[in-house]
Amino acid sequence: DSFTTSDSATKFALDGFFSSLRHELTMQRRNVSVTLCVLGLMDTDTALKNTRGKVHITASPAPEAALAIIHGASTRVQEVFYPWWLQQVCCLWVLFPSNRDQVLQ
């Protein structure tokens, strides 16, 4: 279930690990890129089943998300946000952390 504390902690740990790895590789001047992918709700059967009645946003097409991931990795960007508006949400959460709970509810 994607609404559990352990799931969130795992995603946070992966973000921390790969961001640190990217930094370490940069400091070592290695020609390796690390792309962090921030994905919203996808229209897979499992995701739709697990979020039914809990989430009130439109699911994005999973094949388009896959293409965004491939494009981001092949162009060596640091972060991919799909759908695009997730980047704005993440920026707003950084700027206005006290409103996070209201948005999530």
PyMOL commands that place a pseudoatom at each C-alpha (Angstrom):
pseudoatom trace, name=CA, resn=ASP, resi=1, chain=A, elem=C, hetatm=0, pos=[0.000, 0.000, 0.000]
pseudoatom trace, name=CA, resn=SER, resi=2, chain=A, elem=C, hetatm=0, pos=[1.492, 3.332, -1.034]
pseudoatom trace, name=CA, resn=PHE, resi=3, chain=A, elem=C, hetatm=0, pos=[0.070, 5.164, 1.993]
pseudoatom trace, name=CA, resn=THR, resi=4, chain=A, elem=C, hetatm=0, pos=[2.201, 3.455, 4.624]
pseudoatom trace, name=CA, resn=THR, resi=5, chain=A, elem=C, hetatm=0, pos=[4.985, 4.920, 6.689]
pseudoatom trace, name=CA, resn=SER, resi=6, chain=A, elem=C, hetatm=0, pos=[7.391, 2.184, 5.630]
pseudoatom trace, name=CA, resn=ASP, resi=7, chain=A, elem=C, hetatm=0, pos=[6.752, 2.906, 1.945]
pseudoatom trace, name=CA, resn=SER, resi=8, chain=A, elem=C, hetatm=0, pos=[7.431, 6.605, 2.476]
pseudoatom trace, name=CA, resn=ALA, resi=9, chain=A, elem=C, hetatm=0, pos=[10.562, 5.867, 4.502]
pseudoatom trace, name=CA, resn=THR, resi=10, chain=A, elem=C, hetatm=0, pos=[11.844, 3.547, 1.770]
pseudoatom trace, name=CA, resn=LYS, resi=11, chain=A, elem=C, hetatm=0, pos=[11.327, 6.193, -0.915]
pseudoatom trace, name=CA, resn=PHE, resi=12, chain=A, elem=C, hetatm=0, pos=[13.044, 8.822, 1.243]
pseudoatom trace, name=CA, resn=ALA, resi=13, chain=A, elem=C, hetatm=0, pos=[15.982, 6.463, 1.810]
pseudoatom trace, name=CA, resn=LEU, resi=14, chain=A, elem=C, hetatm=0, pos=[16.315, 5.812, -1.924]
pseudoatom trace, name=CA, resn=ASP, resi=15, chain=A, elem=C, hetatm=0, pos=[16.252, 9.543, -2.618]
pseudoatom trace, name=CA, resn=GLY, resi=16, chain=A, elem=C, hetatm=0, pos=[18.972, 10.121, -0.021]
pseudoatom trace, name=CA, resn=PHE, resi=17, chain=A, elem=C, hetatm=0, pos=[21.121, 7.243, -1.234]
pseudoatom trace, name=CA, resn=PHE, resi=18, chain=A, elem=C, hetatm=0, pos=[20.993, 8.123, -4.922]
pseudoatom trace, name=CA, resn=SER, resi=19, chain=A, elem=C, hetatm=0, pos=[21.413, 11.857, -4.313]
pseudoatom trace, name=CA, resn=SER, resi=20, chain=A, elem=C, hetatm=0, pos=[24.501, 11.079, -2.219]
pseudoatom trace, name=CA, resn=LEU, resi=21, chain=A, elem=C, hetatm=0, pos=[25.771, 8.680, -4.862]
pseudoatom trace, name=CA, resn=ARG, resi=22, chain=A, elem=C, hetatm=0, pos=[25.336, 11.361, -7.528]
pseudoatom trace, name=CA, resn=HIS, resi=23, chain=A, elem=C, hetatm=0, pos=[27.320, 13.808, -5.395]
pseudoatom trace, name=CA, resn=GLU, resi=24, chain=A, elem=C, hetatm=0, pos=[30.069, 11.280, -4.727]
pseudoatom trace, name=CA, resn=LEU, resi=25, chain=A, elem=C, hetatm=0, pos=[30.395, 10.403, -8.420]
pseudoatom trace, name=CA, resn=THR, resi=26, chain=A, elem=C, hetatm=0, pos=[30.536, 14.101, -9.319]
pseudoatom trace, name=CA, resn=MET, resi=27, chain=A, elem=C, hetatm=0, pos=[33.272, 14.740, -6.747]
pseudoatom trace, name=CA, resn=GLN, resi=28, chain=A, elem=C, hetatm=0, pos=[35.245, 11.815, -8.209]
pseudoatom trace, name=CA, resn=ARG, resi=29, chain=A, elem=C, hetatm=0, pos=[34.723, 13.233, -11.709]
pseudoatom trace, name=CA, resn=ARG, resi=30, chain=A, elem=C, hetatm=0, pos=[33.155, 9.972, -12.881]
pseudoatom trace, name=CA, resn=ASN, resi=31, chain=A, elem=C, hetatm=0, pos=[31.226, 10.048, -16.132]
pseudoatom trace, name=CA, resn=VAL, resi=32, chain=A, elem=C, hetatm=0, pos=[28.122, 8.462, -14.591]
pseudoatom trace, name=CA, resn=SER, resi=33, chain=A, elem=C, hetatm=0, pos=[24.756, 10.131, -14.202]
pseudoatom trace, name=CA, resn=VAL, resi=34, chain=A, elem=C, hetatm=0, pos=[22.054, 9.433, -11.621]
pseudoatom trace, name=CA, resn=THR, resi=35, chain=A, elem=C, hetatm=0, pos=[18.473, 10.417, -12.443]
pseudoatom trace, name=CA, resn=LEU, resi=36, chain=A, elem=C, hetatm=0, pos=[15.893, 10.573, -9.658]
pseudoatom trace, name=CA, resn=CYS, resi=37, chain=A, elem=C, hetatm=0, pos=[12.340, 9.961, -10.903]
pseudoatom trace, name=CA, resn=VAL, resi=38, chain=A, elem=C, hetatm=0, pos=[9.395, 11.479, -9.029]
pseudoatom trace, name=CA, resn=LEU, resi=39, chain=A, elem=C, hetatm=0, pos=[6.226, 9.851, -10.313]
pseudoatom trace, name=CA, resn=GLY, resi=40, chain=A, elem=C, hetatm=0, pos=[2.602, 10.518, -9.570]
pseudoatom trace, name=CA, resn=LEU, resi=41, chain=A, elem=C, hetatm=0, pos=[-0.318, 8.120, -9.759]
pseudoatom trace, name=CA, resn=MET, resi=42, chain=A, elem=C, hetatm=0, pos=[-0.036, 5.833, -12.770]
pseudoatom trace, name=CA, resn=ASP, resi=43, chain=A, elem=C, hetatm=0, pos=[-2.938, 4.080, -14.464]
pseudoatom trace, name=CA, resn=THR, resi=44, chain=A, elem=C, hetatm=0, pos=[-1.754, 0.568, -13.660]
pseudoatom trace, name=CA, resn=ASP, resi=45, chain=A, elem=C, hetatm=0, pos=[-4.324, -1.899, -12.332]
pseudoatom trace, name=CA, resn=THR, resi=46, chain=A, elem=C, hetatm=0, pos=[-2.531, -2.245, -8.989]
pseudoatom trace, name=CA, resn=ALA, resi=47, chain=A, elem=C, hetatm=0, pos=[-2.144, 1.495, -8.432]
pseudoatom trace, name=CA, resn=LEU, resi=48, chain=A, elem=C, hetatm=0, pos=[-5.770, 2.194, -9.303]
pseudoatom trace, name=CA, resn=LYS, resi=49, chain=A, elem=C, hetatm=0, pos=[-6.974, -0.617, -7.039]
pseudoatom trace, name=CA, resn=ASN, resi=50, chain=A, elem=C, hetatm=0, pos=[-4.831, 0.562, -4.091]
pseudoatom trace, name=CA, resn=THR, resi=51, chain=A, elem=C, hetatm=0, pos=[-5.898, 4.194, -4.390]
pseudoatom trace, name=CA, resn=ARG, resi=52, chain=A, elem=C, hetatm=0, pos=[-9.605, 3.754, -5.185]
pseudoatom trace, name=CA, resn=GLY, resi=53, chain=A, elem=C, hetatm=0, pos=[-11.613, 5.977, -2.853]
pseudoatom trace, name=CA, resn=LYS, resi=54, chain=A, elem=C, hetatm=0, pos=[-8.462, 7.473, -1.317]
pseudoatom trace, name=CA, resn=VAL, resi=55, chain=A, elem=C, hetatm=0, pos=[-7.039, 9.671, -4.085]
pseudoatom trace, name=CA, resn=HIS, resi=56, chain=A, elem=C, hetatm=0, pos=[-9.043, 12.073, -6.192]
pseudoatom trace, name=CA, resn=ILE, resi=57, chain=A, elem=C, hetatm=0, pos=[-6.689, 12.882, -9.059]
pseudoatom trace, name=CA, resn=THR, resi=58, chain=A, elem=C, hetatm=0, pos=[-6.571, 11.506, -12.560]
pseudoatom trace, name=CA, resn=ALA, resi=59, chain=A, elem=C, hetatm=0, pos=[-4.035, 8.736, -13.080]
pseudoatom trace, name=CA, resn=SER, resi=60, chain=A, elem=C, hetatm=0, pos=[-1.371, 9.327, -15.712]
pseudoatom trace, name=CA, resn=PRO, resi=61, chain=A, elem=C, hetatm=0, pos=[-0.629, 6.842, -18.499]
pseudoatom trace, name=CA, resn=ALA, resi=62, chain=A, elem=C, hetatm=0, pos=[2.128, 4.460, -17.409]
pseudoatom trace, name=CA, resn=PRO, resi=63, chain=A, elem=C, hetatm=0, pos=[3.642, 4.158, -20.928]
pseudoatom trace, name=CA, resn=GLU, resi=64, chain=A, elem=C, hetatm=0, pos=[4.130, 7.943, -21.041]
pseudoatom trace, name=CA, resn=ALA, resi=65, chain=A, elem=C, hetatm=0, pos=[5.817, 7.824, -17.641]
pseudoatom trace, name=CA, resn=ALA, resi=66, chain=A, elem=C, hetatm=0, pos=[8.169, 5.133, -18.937]
pseudoatom trace, name=CA, resn=LEU, resi=67, chain=A, elem=C, hetatm=0, pos=[9.081, 7.341, -21.896]
pseudoatom trace, name=CA, resn=ALA, resi=68, chain=A, elem=C, hetatm=0, pos=[9.710, 10.302, -19.560]
pseudoatom trace, name=CA, resn=ILE, resi=69, chain=A, elem=C, hetatm=0, pos=[12.037, 8.118, -17.460]
pseudoatom trace, name=CA, resn=ILE, resi=70, chain=A, elem=C, hetatm=0, pos=[13.949, 6.910, -20.532]
pseudoatom trace, name=CA, resn=HIS, resi=71, chain=A, elem=C, hetatm=0, pos=[14.244, 10.441, -21.892]
pseudoatom trace, name=CA, resn=GLY, resi=72, chain=A, elem=C, hetatm=0, pos=[15.437, 11.799, -18.539]
pseudoatom trace, name=CA, resn=ALA, resi=73, chain=A, elem=C, hetatm=0, pos=[18.052, 9.092, -18.104]
pseudoatom trace, name=CA, resn=SER, resi=74, chain=A, elem=C, hetatm=0, pos=[19.297, 9.359, -21.686]
pseudoatom trace, name=CA, resn=THR, resi=75, chain=A, elem=C, hetatm=0, pos=[19.677, 13.142, -21.388]
pseudoatom trace, name=CA, resn=ARG, resi=76, chain=A, elem=C, hetatm=0, pos=[21.323, 12.740, -17.983]
pseudoatom trace, name=CA, resn=VAL, resi=77, chain=A, elem=C, hetatm=0, pos=[19.054, 15.111, -16.079]
pseudoatom trace, name=CA, resn=GLN, resi=78, chain=A, elem=C, hetatm=0, pos=[19.197, 14.970, -12.284]
pseudoatom trace, name=CA, resn=GLU, resi=79, chain=A, elem=C, hetatm=0, pos=[15.436, 14.690, -11.771]
pseudoatom trace, name=CA, resn=VAL, resi=80, chain=A, elem=C, hetatm=0, pos=[12.400, 13.652, -13.798]
pseudoatom trace, name=CA, resn=PHE, resi=81, chain=A, elem=C, hetatm=0, pos=[8.935, 14.683, -12.650]
pseudoatom trace, name=CA, resn=TYR, resi=82, chain=A, elem=C, hetatm=0, pos=[5.945, 12.945, -14.220]
pseudoatom trace, name=CA, resn=PRO, resi=83, chain=A, elem=C, hetatm=0, pos=[3.407, 14.323, -14.623]
pseudoatom trace, name=CA, resn=TRP, resi=84, chain=A, elem=C, hetatm=0, pos=[5.049, 17.726, -15.065]
pseudoatom trace, name=CA, resn=TRP, resi=85, chain=A, elem=C, hetatm=0, pos=[3.043, 19.475, -12.333]
pseudoatom trace, name=CA, resn=LEU, resi=86, chain=A, elem=C, hetatm=0, pos=[4.642, 17.360, -9.597]
pseudoatom trace, name=CA, resn=GLN, resi=87, chain=A, elem=C, hetatm=0, pos=[7.709, 19.581, -9.826]
pseudoatom trace, name=CA, resn=GLN, resi=88, chain=A, elem=C, hetatm=0, pos=[5.591, 22.619, -8.908]
pseudoatom trace, name=CA, resn=VAL, resi=89, chain=A, elem=C, hetatm=0, pos=[3.988, 20.727, -6.013]
pseudoatom trace, name=CA, resn=CYS, resi=90, chain=A, elem=C, hetatm=0, pos=[7.409, 19.735, -4.670]
pseudoatom trace, name=CA, resn=CYS, resi=91, chain=A, elem=C, hetatm=0, pos=[8.625, 23.338, -4.910]
pseudoatom trace, name=CA, resn=LEU, resi=92, chain=A, elem=C, hetatm=0, pos=[5.531, 24.620, -3.107]
pseudoatom trace, name=CA, resn=TRP, resi=93, chain=A, elem=C, hetatm=0, pos=[6.029, 22.062, -0.321]
pseudoatom trace, name=CA, resn=VAL, resi=94, chain=A, elem=C, hetatm=0, pos=[9.571, 23.297, 0.178]
pseudoatom trace, name=CA, resn=LEU, resi=95, chain=A, elem=C, hetatm=0, pos=[8.438, 26.923, 0.271]
pseudoatom trace, name=CA, resn=PHE, resi=96, chain=A, elem=C, hetatm=0, pos=[5.301, 26.358, 2.372]
pseudoatom trace, name=CA, resn=PRO, resi=97, chain=A, elem=C, hetatm=0, pos=[5.864, 23.259, 4.545]
pseudoatom trace, name=CA, resn=SER, resi=98, chain=A, elem=C, hetatm=0, pos=[3.049, 24.137, 6.968]
pseudoatom trace, name=CA, resn=ASN, resi=99, chain=A, elem=C, hetatm=0, pos=[0.452, 23.556, 4.216]
pseudoatom trace, name=CA, resn=ARG, resi=100, chain=A, elem=C, hetatm=0, pos=[1.526, 19.979, 3.374]
pseudoatom trace, name=CA, resn=ASP, resi=101, chain=A, elem=C, hetatm=0, pos=[-1.058, 18.264, 5.579]
pseudoatom trace, name=CA, resn=GLN, resi=102, chain=A, elem=C, hetatm=0, pos=[-3.903, 20.312, 4.093]
pseudoatom trace, name=CA, resn=VAL, resi=103, chain=A, elem=C, hetatm=0, pos=[-2.874, 19.411, 0.550]
pseudoatom trace, name=CA, resn=LEU, resi=104, chain=A, elem=C, hetatm=0, pos=[-2.424, 15.720, 1.370]
pseudoatom trace, name=CA, resn=GLN, resi=105, chain=A, elem=C, hetatm=0, pos=[-5.820, 15.476, 3.026]
for i in range(1, 105): cmd.bond("trace and resi %d" % i, "trace and resi %d" % (i + 1))
show_as sticks, trace
zoom trace
